[in-house]
């Protein structure tokens, strides 16, 4: 009975490796930093990818609207229809507040909108130098496309590394199940003997540490 309970616990831990809490929990509204374990594949990562795509479209749309002769405020309002959080920048134009600062705040508030910093930089340079903002945004959009292609390549490589790490983390459970099926009793050793407790605690700690380290390296590699 004890072995069945332990098997259920280990199966739950294995499920947590493949389906972490971030895939089940709603999106947090606070700006408290989330550890890398909470940034495993899930709704948060999909939202970040959607925001990155929206920022690129916003940059193209702004360049097109400005090239057509529309004022910056009207161009931002049109872009806000594609990506609603951009309303904050529209309000900055209306109130006479610095638009690049508003764009940078949006980049900080939305993890997937980090590329807005490049849009803010182009906007600020155009303001100070007097050069056309439309052409600056066109060049920025070209750079964002190149960065997006590179990011896709990196993400595809990191996906295989993450999957391999989770598979390796589940191997000890498979070995225990196979050992029990072969007639041995690894559960009794792990749960009854002090040496088994030490091995179980050490093994779980090393698995958690390995998964955390893989995610930390992957997050650094995929950081914008």
C-alpha positions in Angstrom: 0.0 0.0 0.0 2.9 2.3 0.8 4.5 1.6 -2.5 1.3 2.4 -4.3 1.1 5.7 -2.5 4.7 6.5 -3.4 4.2 5.5 -7.0 1.2 7.9 -7.1 3.4 10.7 -5.7 6.2 10.1 -8.2 3.7 9.9 -11.0 2.3 13.3 -10.0 5.9 14.7 -9.9 6.5 13.4 -13.4 3.3 15.0 -14.6 4.5 18.3 -13.0 7.7 18.0 -15.0 5.7 17.9 -18.3 2.8 20.1 -17.3 4.1 22.8 -14.9 1.7 25.0 -12.9 2.0 27.9 -15.3 -0.1 25.9 -17.9 -2.9 25.7 -15.4 -2.7 29.0 -13.5 -4.2 32.3 -14.8 -1.9 35.0 -15.8 -0.6 37.1 -12.9 -1.3 40.8 -12.9 1.4 41.8 -10.5 4.9 42.6 -11.6 6.6 40.3 -9.1 9.4 38.4 -10.9 8.5 34.9 -11.8 11.1 32.2 -11.5 12.3 30.4 -14.6 10.4 27.3 -13.6 7.1 29.2 -14.0 8.1 30.2 -17.6 7.8 26.7 -19.0 5.6 26.3 -22.1 2.1 27.4 -21.4 -0.4 30.3 -21.8 2.2 32.8 -20.6 4.7 31.8 -23.3 2.0 31.8 -26.0 0.9 35.3 -24.9 4.5 36.5 -25.1 4.8 35.1 -28.6 1.6 36.8 -29.6 2.9 40.1 -28.2 6.1 39.8 -30.1 4.2 39.3 -33.4 1.9 42.2 -32.5 4.9 44.6 -31.9 6.3 43.8 -35.3 2.9 44.4 -36.9 2.6 47.6 -34.9 6.0 48.8 -36.2 5.0 48.1 -39.8 1.6 49.8 -39.3 3.2 52.9 -37.7 5.7 53.2 -40.6 2.9 52.9 -43.2 0.6 55.4 -41.5 3.4 57.9 -41.0 4.6 57.5 -44.6 1.0 58.2 -45.7 1.1 61.6 -44.0 -0.9 60.9 -40.8 0.3 62.5 -37.6 2.0 60.4 -34.9 -1.0 60.4 -32.6 -3.3 59.2 -35.3 -0.8 56.5 -36.4 -0.5 55.3 -32.8 -4.3 55.2 -32.4 -4.5 53.0 -35.5 -1.8 50.7 -34.2 -3.6 50.5 -30.8 -6.5 48.8 -32.6 -4.1 46.0 -33.4 -2.5 45.9 -30.0 -4.7 47.4 -27.3 -2.0 48.0 -24.6 -0.6 50.7 -27.0 -3.4 52.9 -25.8 -1.0 54.1 -23.1 1.3 55.6 -25.8 -1.8 57.2 -27.4 -2.6 58.9 -24.1 1.0 60.0 -23.8 0.7 61.8 -27.1 -2.6 63.4 -26.1 -1.2 64.6 -22.7 2.1 65.7 -24.2 4.1 63.2 -22.3 7.3 61.6 -23.7 6.2 58.8 -26.1 9.5 56.8 -26.0 9.2 56.6 -22.2 5.6 55.3 -22.5 6.8 52.7 -25.0 9.6 51.6 -22.7 7.2 51.2 -19.8 5.0 49.0 -22.0 8.1 46.9 -22.9 8.7 46.4 -19.1 5.1 45.5 -18.3 4.6 43.0 -21.1 7.4 40.4 -21.4 6.6 39.7 -25.0 6.8 43.3 -26.0 10.5 43.8 -25.2 11.0 44.8 -28.9 9.1 48.0 -28.2 12.4 49.3 -26.8 13.7 49.4 -30.4 10.6 51.3 -31.5 11.1 53.7 -28.6 14.7 54.2 -29.6 13.8 55.0 -33.2 11.1 57.4 -32.1 13.5 59.2 -29.8 16.3 59.5 -32.4 13.8 60.8 -34.9 12.6 63.4 -32.4 16.1 64.6 -31.6 17.6 64.5 -35.1 14.6 65.6 -37.1 14.9 62.8 -39.5 11.8 61.1 -40.8 10.1 58.8 -38.2 8.6 56.6 -40.9 11.9 55.6 -42.4 13.4 55.0 -38.9 10.5 52.7 -38.1 10.9 50.9 -41.4 14.5 50.1 -40.6 13.5 49.1 -37.1 10.9 46.7 -38.5 13.5 45.1 -40.8 15.8 44.6 -37.8 12.9 43.1 -35.7 12.2 40.6 -38.5 15.8 39.5 -38.5 15.7 39.1 -34.7 12.5 37.2 -34.9 14.0 34.7 -37.4 16.9 34.2 -35.1 14.7 33.8 -32.1 12.6 31.1 -33.8 15.8 29.2 -34.6 16.9 29.4 -31.0 13.5 28.5 -29.6 13.3 25.4 -31.8 16.8 24.3 -30.5 15.8 25.0 -26.9 12.6 23.0 -27.2 14.5 19.8 -27.9 16.8 20.5 -25.0 13.9 21.1 -22.6 12.1 17.9 -23.8 15.3 15.9 -23.3 15.8 17.2 -19.8 12.2 16.3 -18.8 12.6 12.8 -20.3 15.8 12.2 -18.3 14.1 13.5 -15.1 11.4 10.8 -15.6 13.8 8.0 -16.1 14.4 7.2 -12.4 10.6 6.6 -12.0 10.7 4.3 -15.0 13.6 2.4 -13.5 11.8 2.0 -10.1 8.6 0.7 -11.9 10.7 -1.7 -13.9 12.5 -2.9 -10.8 9.3 -3.5 -9.0 7.9 -5.4 -12.0 11.0 -7.6 -12.1 10.4 -8.9 -8.6 12.6 -6.6 -6.5 11.3 -4.2 -3.9 12.9 -0.8 -4.4 10.0 1.0 -2.6 10.8 -0.7 0.7 14.4 0.3 0.4 13.5 3.9 -0.4 10.9 4.3 2.3 11.9 2.1 5.2 15.7 2.3 5.4 17.5 5.5 6.4 19.9 5.0 3.5 16.9 4.8 1.2 15.5 8.1 2.6 18.8 9.7 1.9 18.9 8.4 -1.6 15.3 9.5 -2.3 15.8 13.0 -0.9 19.1 13.4 -2.7 17.8 12.1 -6.0 14.7 14.4 -5.9 16.9 17.4 -5.0 19.3 16.7 -7.9 16.4 16.2 -10.4 14.9 19.5 -9.3 18.3 21.3 -9.5 19.0 19.9 -12.9 15.6 21.0 -14.3 16.0 24.4 -12.7 19.5 24.8 -14.2 18.3 23.7 -17.7 15.5 26.3 -17.6 17.9 29.0 -16.4 20.3 28.4 -19.3 17.4 28.2 -21.8 15.9 31.5 -20.5 19.3 33.2 -20.8 19.7 31.9 -24.4 16.2 33.0 -25.4 16.3 36.4 -23.7 15.5 39.2 -26.1 
